[in-house]
């Protein structure tokens, strides 16, 4: 395309002025100002204001988890902190008006639009950055060329952003992953914090601060709602969208990734095959798979299956969990593994909402609990399954110590109260704990709480909803401490 065919400069300047109303009003649009902030905001904002290190911040995440809203909330906070409104620039790169324009072109035009001599002290937000070809190369040049400007970019093609920011932005980019809503954030956004209160539980000989739900029946209603609709802020706050999850989530989130983002990134030719494969995984979220079974049932070659799994995981749609044996040792050859959706409400979007007594609910609860742990980076989560002669068993979730390669804990995820009064029935969990010298373990229930001791093992029983809430809370506290 020749330069004469470009959108006129004056039109782009008008668009930039429209996208940045705070240059005049000193306020972000009310639609964003009235939205509650995600709990992850307090973790992300320090990266925005960090200027000692010359790095761009890359906000990554699946579609519709609130990345654009997070950027506007950052702008709102910058204004509240006294930053000059005319030194804050927001550009939505997904607007076709910017096609054929480099990031530096847009930056120069923005300088003209706001009428300043230089960009020193500017905060520049580029939203949906993946729409610009070679964005990572352009951004790296800007970071080097404008040392006194802070660049913050976001994008939904998680796979592409992670790949390119790692490969091309070494030393210039800081990645921040914004995942789907945790159950804790779901409760926060719905203004239901009154349903929990701080308490203390005994675990492994220690007193641990823990959130409990005095009205567990009401709390479980919210948990069921979270399982069906809770992954996306817009869905949580809109009954209209909840009534048409298939159109909103499947068409706008799943299909965009499966039919556009991944094929364009990896050159996938048979997009319908990938779509069918993902639907198959979603329906069976939480089940164990093997390449042999998958290949037969899906009529897809094993090597293609492995690539699909890699692509879907990099796009933050699924999480693959590998297996350990009874002694928590990894298997040399990976033949079997579990696959989970990263967000339980994806299943609702593809099929239908689950009800309290549906048989699928157990797997969805397990998916939800694992999805809370997925917010933690570098956690060596596995599951245990073994068969040695007559001895066989399984433990749903095992965390390995990344230094000692021994299990820190094992958790049995149940949507049942059955084992509360009969912990001896949890034979697999007992065997695993004994084999690995674990003195304490957690078992989830529907609504029963308490501690039981059997064969020298302390069983802490917690409602699945309460356990899920506390994982989210613990993750945020851990991240805050780390930063």
ChimeraX attribute file (.defattr): number of C-alpha atoms within 10 A of each C-alpha:
attribute: neighborCount
match mode: 1-to-1
recipient: residues
	/A:1	6
	/A:2	6
	/A:3	9
	/A:4	7
	/A:5	8
	/A:6	13
	/A:7	15
	/A:8	11
	/A:9	11
	/A:10	12
	/A:11	11
	/A:12	17
	/A:13	18
	/A:14	12
	/A:15	17
	/A:16	22
	/A:17	19
	/A:18	11
	/A:19	16
	/A:20	23
	/A:21	16
	/A:22	21
	/A:23	18
	/A:24	11
	/A:25	10
	/A:26	15
	/A:27	16
	/A:28	21
	/A:29	15
	/A:30	8
	/A:31	8
	/A:32	16
	/A:33	14
	/A:34	10
	/A:35	14
	/A:36	14
	/A:37	18
	/A:38	22
	/A:39	18
	/A:40	18
	/A:41	14
	/A:42	13
	/A:43	17
	/A:44	20
	/A:45	17
	/A:46	12
	/A:47	20
	/A:48	21
	/A:49	12
	/A:50	13
	/A:51	15
	/A:52	7
	/A:53	11
	/A:54	19
	/A:55	25
	/A:56	27
	/A:57	22
	/A:58	23
	/A:59	26
	/A:60	24
	/A:61	24
	/A:62	24
	/A:63	22
	/A:64	19
	/A:65	21
	/A:66	19
	/A:67	24
	/A:68	21
	/A:69	19
	/A:70	22
	/A:71	24
	/A:72	17
	/A:73	22
	/A:74	21
	/A:75	25
	/A:76	20
	/A:77	14
	/A:78	18
	/A:79	19
	/A:80	13
	/A:81	9
	/A:82	8
	/A:83	16
	/A:84	16
	/A:85	23
	/A:86	19
	/A:87	20
	/A:88	21
	/A:89	23
	/A:90	21
	/A:91	23
	/A:92	19
	/A:93	23
	/A:94	16
	/A:95	12
	/A:96	10
	/A:97	15
	/A:98	20
	/A:99	14
	/A:100	16
	/A:101	16
	/A:102	15
	/A:103	21
	/A:104	14
	/A:105	12
	/A:106	18
	/A:107	17
	/A:108	12
	/A:109	17
	/A:110	24
	/A:111	19
	/A:112	15
	/A:113	17
	/A:114	18
	/A:115	10
	/A:116	12
	/A:117	8
	/A:118	11
	/A:119	19
	/A:120	13
	/A:121	16
	/A:122	19
	/A:123	23
	/A:124	22
	/A:125	26
	/A:126	22
	/A:127	23
	/A:128	21
	/A:129	26
	/A:130	22
	/A:131	18
	/A:132	17
	/A:133	13
	/A:134	13
	/A:135	18
	/A:136	21
	/A:137	14
	/A:138	14
	/A:139	25
	/A:140	19
	/A:141	15
	/A:142	18
	/A:143	18
	/A:144	13
	/A:145	11
	/A:146	15
	/A:147	16
	/A:148	16
	/A:149	21
	/A:150	26
	/A:151	23
	/A:152	23
	/A:153	26
	/A:154	27
	/A:155	25
	/A:156	25
	/A:157	25
	/A:158	26
	/A:159	24
	/A:160	20
	/A:161	24
	/A:162	20
	/A:163	12
	/A:164	17
	/A:165	22
	/A:166	16
	/A:167	10
	/A:168	16
	/A:169	19
	/A:170	12
	/A:171	13
	/A:172	19
	/A:173	22
	/A:174	17
	/A:175	19
	/A:176	16
	/A:177	18
	/A:178	20
	/A:179	25
	/A:180	27
	/A:181	26
	/A:182	31
	/A:183	28
	/A:184	23
	/A:185	22
	/A:186	27
	/A:187	22
	/A:188	16
	/A:189	19
	/A:190	13
	/A:191	11
	/A:192	13
	/A:193	14
	/A:194	11
	/A:195	16
	/A:196	19
	/A:197	11
	/A:198	9
	/A:199	12
	/A:200	12
	/A:201	15
	/A:202	14
	/A:203	16
	/A:204	14
	/A:205	10
	/A:206	9
	/A:207	11
	/A:208	12
	/A:209	12
	/A:210	19
	/A:211	18
	/A:212	23
	/A:213	21
	/A:214	12
	/A:215	12
	/A:216	19
	/A:217	12
	/A:218	11
	/A:219	21
	/A:220	19
	/A:221	13
	/A:222	20
	/A:223	25
	/A:224	19
	/A:225	18
	/A:226	23
	/A:227	26
	/A:228	25
	/A:229	30
	/A:230	28
	/A:231	26
	/A:232	23
	/A:233	22
	/A:234	16
	/A:235	22
	/A:236	20
	/A:237	16
	/A:238	11
	/A:239	12
	/A:240	10
	/A:241	16
	/A:242	22
	/A:243	13
	/A:244	13
	/A:245	25
	/A:246	19
	/A:247	14
	/A:248	17
	/A:249	25
	/A:250	19
	/A:251	15
	/A:252	14
	/A:253	18
	/A:254	23
	/A:255	14
	/A:256	15
	/A:257	25
	/A:258	23
	/A:259	17
	/A:260	14
	/A:261	21
	/A:262	23
	/A:263	16
	/A:264	13
	/A:265	12
	/A:266	13
	/A:267	10
	/A:268	19
	/A:269	10
	/A:270	10
	/A:271	16
	/A:272	12
	/A:273	16
	/A:274	23
	/A:275	15
	/A:276	13
	/A:277	19
	/A:278	20
	/A:279	17
	/A:280	14
	/A:281	20
	/A:282	24
	/A:283	19
	/A:284	19
	/A:285	23
	/A:286	25
	/A:287	15
	/A:288	16
	/A:289	15
	/A:290	13
	/A:291	18
	/A:292	15
	/A:293	12
	/A:294	17
	/A:295	15
	/A:296	11
	/A:297	11
	/A:298	14
	/A:299	12
	/A:300	16
	/A:301	13
	/A:302	16
	/A:303	10
	/A:304	12
	/A:305	19
	/A:306	11
	/A:307	13
	/A:308	19
	/A:309	20
	/A:310	16
	/A:311	21
	/A:312	20
	/A:313	19
	/A:314	19
	/A:315	24
	/A:316	22
	/A:317	22
	/A:318	22
	/A:319	24
	/A:320	19
	/A:321	19
	/A:322	19
	/A:323	26
	/A:324	22
	/A:325	19
	/A:326	25
	/A:327	18
	/A:328	22
	/A:329	14
	/A:330	15
	/A:331	12
	/A:332	7
	/A:333	6
	/A:334	12
	/A:335	12
	/A:336	16
	/A:337	19
	/A:338	20
	/A:339	21
	/A:340	27
	/A:341	27
	/A:342	28
	/A:343	32
	/A:344	27
	/A:345	28
	/A:346	27
	/A:347	26
	/A:348	22
	/A:349	22
	/A:350	18
	/A:351	15
	/A:352	13
	/A:353	19
	/A:354	18
	/A:355	13
	/A:356	12
	/A:357	9
	/A:358	9
	/A:359	10
	/A:360	14
	/A:361	18
	/A:362	17
	/A:363	20
	/A:364	27
	/A:365	23
	/A:366	24
	/A:367	24
	/A:368	29
	/A:369	26
	/A:370	25
	/A:371	27
	/A:372	26
	/A:373	18
	/A:374	21
	/A:375	21
	/A:376	17
	/A:377	10
	/A:378	8
	/A:379	13
	/A:380	15
	/A:381	20
	/A:382	23
	/A:383	22
	/A:384	23
	/A:385	21
	/A:386	18
	/A:387	11
	/A:388	9
	/A:389	6
	/A:390	6
	/A:391	10
	/A:392	14
	/A:393	19
	/A:394	21
	/A:395	26
	/A:396	19
	/A:397	20
	/A:398	21
	/A:399	18
	/A:400	21
	/A:401	14
	/A:402	13
	/A:403	6
	/A:404	8
	/A:405	13
	/A:406	16
	/A:407	22
	/A:408	16
	/A:409	17
	/A:410	25
	/A:411	19
	/A:412	20
	/A:413	24
	/A:414	21
	/A:415	21
	/A:416	16
	/A:417	18
	/A:418	13
	/A:419	16
	/A:420	21
	/A:421	9
	/A:422	11
	/A:423	20
	/A:424	14
	/A:425	12
	/A:426	15
	/A:427	14
	/A:428	19
	/A:429	25
	/A:430	22
	/A:431	18
	/A:432	23
	/A:433	21
	/A:434	15
	/A:435	12
	/A:436	16
	/A:437	14
	/A:438	18
	/A:439	18
	/A:440	19
	/A:441	21
	/A:442	19
	/A:443	27
	/A:444	27
	/A:445	23
	/A:446	19
	/A:447	20
	/A:448	16
	/A:449	17
	/A:450	12
	/A:451	16
	/A:452	15
	/A:453	13
	/A:454	11
	/A:455	10
	/A:456	12
	/A:457	18
	/A:458	20
	/A:459	23
	/A:460	21
	/A:461	24
	/A:462	24
	/A:463	25
	/A:464	25
	/A:465	28
	/A:466	25
	/A:467	23
	/A:468	24
	/A:469	24
	/A:470	20
	/A:471	22
	/A:472	24
	/A:473	19
	/A:474	15
	/A:475	18
	/A:476	19
	/A:477	12
	/A:478	12
	/A:479	14
	/A:480	13
	/A:481	9
	/A:482	7
	/A:483	9
